[in-house]
Amino acid sequence: MAWVFDQAPNVACIADRSVMNGKPVLTVAHYEEDHSWAFLDGSLFDPADAFVVAMSEVIDRHADLAEVADLPPGWSATRIAKGQPWSRLKDE
């Protein structure tokens, strides 16, 4: 699969511990300030459970995230379960 994100595979992103352990990504944030990304499980975010990892580490585990690779900076996407459609929202 070709790399489709606006950041290189080795660029750092934020991911929940549970996402790195295989739980589905249900919330994605693409930050406007620095164009960085966060991949979260959709539950209440606890910074103590956050990892800074290369984007490729998350995408390798969750190839379905290619569906949100075109998410513009300053936007977030959520879904209720893996395989469900993403809802996109411009961040306030």
C-alpha positions in Angstrom: 0.0 0.0 0.0 1.3 3.4 -0.9 1.8 6.0 1.9 -1.2 8.4 1.7 -0.7 10.7 4.7 0.7 14.2 4.6 3.4 13.3 7.1 6.2 10.9 6.4 6.0 7.4 7.9 8.7 8.2 10.5 7.1 11.4 11.8 5.9 11.2 15.4 2.3 11.0 16.3 0.2 10.4 19.5 -1.5 7.1 20.1 -3.3 5.5 23.0 -1.8 2.5 24.7 -4.9 0.5 23.8 -4.6 1.5 20.1 -1.0 0.3 20.1 -2.3 -3.0 21.7 -4.8 -3.5 18.9 -8.0 -1.7 20.1 -9.6 0.0 17.1 -9.0 3.7 16.4 -12.3 5.5 16.8 -11.0 9.1 17.1 -8.4 10.8 14.8 -7.2 14.4 15.2 -5.1 16.2 12.6 -3.8 19.3 14.5 -3.7 22.6 12.7 -0.8 24.1 14.6 1.9 21.6 13.4 -0.1 19.2 11.2 0.6 16.4 13.7 -1.8 13.5 14.2 -3.4 11.6 17.1 -5.0 8.2 16.9 -7.2 7.4 19.9 -9.6 4.7 21.0 -12.5 7.1 21.5 -12.6 6.8 25.3 -11.7 9.6 27.7 -8.1 10.5 26.9 -5.6 9.9 29.7 -2.1 11.4 28.9 -0.6 8.8 31.1 -1.6 6.2 28.5 -0.3 8.2 25.5 2.6 7.1 23.4 4.7 9.1 20.9 5.4 6.7 18.0 6.1 6.9 14.3 3.0 7.2 12.2 3.9 4.0 10.4 3.7 2.0 13.7 0.0 3.0 14.0 -0.9 2.6 10.3 0.8 -0.8 10.2 -1.5 -2.0 13.0 -4.6 -0.2 11.6 -4.5 -0.1 7.8 -8.1 1.0 7.7 -6.9 4.5 8.8 -6.1 5.2 5.1 -9.8 6.2 5.0 -9.0 9.4 6.9 -5.6 10.2 5.4 -7.2 13.2 3.6 -8.4 14.7 6.8 -7.4 18.4 6.7 -5.3 20.0 9.4 -7.6 21.4 12.0 -10.2 18.6 11.7 -11.1 15.5 13.6 -12.9 12.3 12.7 -14.8 9.9 14.8 -16.7 6.6 14.3 -18.7 4.4 16.6 -16.9 1.1 15.7 -14.3 -0.3 13.3 -15.8 -0.7 9.9 -18.4 2.1 10.5 -18.3 5.4 8.6 -16.3 8.3 9.8 -17.9 11.6 10.8 -15.6 14.6 10.2 -15.7 17.9 12.1 -13.7 21.1 11.8 -12.1 21.7 15.2 -13.1 24.9 17.1 
